[in-house]
Amino acid sequence: MLERIRIPRRGLGRPRERPARVLADKAYSSRDNRANLRRRGIKAVVPIKKDQQANRLKRGSAGGRPPGFDALDHGFGRRMDMIVGGVPHWRRQSTQACQRLVGRWSALACSLGREHDQSRLHAGSRSCTRRAVHERTIMSTDQFGLAEGDYVPDPDRDTTLLIDAFYDHLAATLLEYALPSDLTTAMRARQGELEAANQHLIVDEPARHNLRMTLALVAAYEFLLPRLGRQTAIAAVRAAFVEPLGDTMKEGTRAMLDTAPDAFQAMVELSKSREEYAFGKGFVFARPVDDDKRYHVDVRRCFYHDVLVANSAPELTPVMCAFDANWIEAIAPDRHGFHFDRRTTIGTGGTHCPFHFSRSQEAG
């Protein structure tokens, strides 16, 4: 596989053929694999199997030093893979995107060879992190066996993964603004306090997990606001919530629509599934039109907004709205035969959030 990597240089010269590092799981922790990478001058970011650790310890000093392992680098890439595979409303997108993108060796090479050992510790590390997140996640595999049958949501796991990705991104933001790195720990503790104080808002199981996700934004905002100011703090929270999987989600949605026999119907089914399993009773939906040519669903009550208002942070509601742009921008009316319209949202001052899917006239 490494022999097929060729990364064009920005200027003149032969394409790069040797990545700076390789991220892999424990299955690739053999001595031969590590030796092969070492000969090539490539850093191995691979966790060590427990039996290998035990065998080395049994040999005492003859066992040698344990291989180096960058847990932060490996854990960040691994978490992104799990998120794409695990979040319910990305089920089809992530699976089909992987099938379409698995041949993009250059993207894999970029994710393996991104030279950010020191740069991620200094100003500008956030942009490097964003690129690394995107490049790693487009090579995500079917972690949860989603290729066959319907996905069964696991809200607790999915929400945890999303929140972890959010705080990971914020960690890079703290570095960029020279803020204490332990603020993320304080943010998580504050999130726990907010969850305990807002238990009365939970109306069903989806609301329990949506509450966690929304209060993560509130907790981060409370710490960033006095340090960065209102606009910068909102922008930082928005970036941490929207950007980690933005490009990947767009690619996945586009892949789903490109391969679906009926892109309009596929999107409608996905929307209805999310309304039932991801939103629940904390949201109120009205469906003025639902036929073969149009699916118009209006969100009349938004649980996210209710939680943010209750916690004196309604200015964060547009952050939740912005997340949808990741999949909205993947819709190509000329190619997919339908268009999407959302002219306002509750978060931007509207009375409701219209999610209107309509077949193009040529397709109808």
RAQUIVEN-V55613 format. One record per helix or strand of 2 or more residues. SS is the DSSP state (hx for helix, st for strand). FROM is the first residue (numbers start at 0). LEN is the number of residues. Records with the same first field share a line. If there is no record, write none. Layout:
BEGIN
SS: FROM-LEN ; FROM-LEN
END
This chain:
BEGIN
hx: 1-3 ; 25-3 ; 30-9 ; 49-9 ; 59-4 ; 70-16 ; 87-14 ; 104-9 ; 118-3 ; 124-13 ; 154-22 ; 182-15 ; 198-3 ; 204-24 ; 229-13 ; 245-14 ; 262-20 ; 302-8 ; 313-10 ; 324-4 ; 332-4 ; 345-3
st: 20-4 ; 42-4 ; 283-7 ; 293-8 ; 337-4 ; 352-7
END
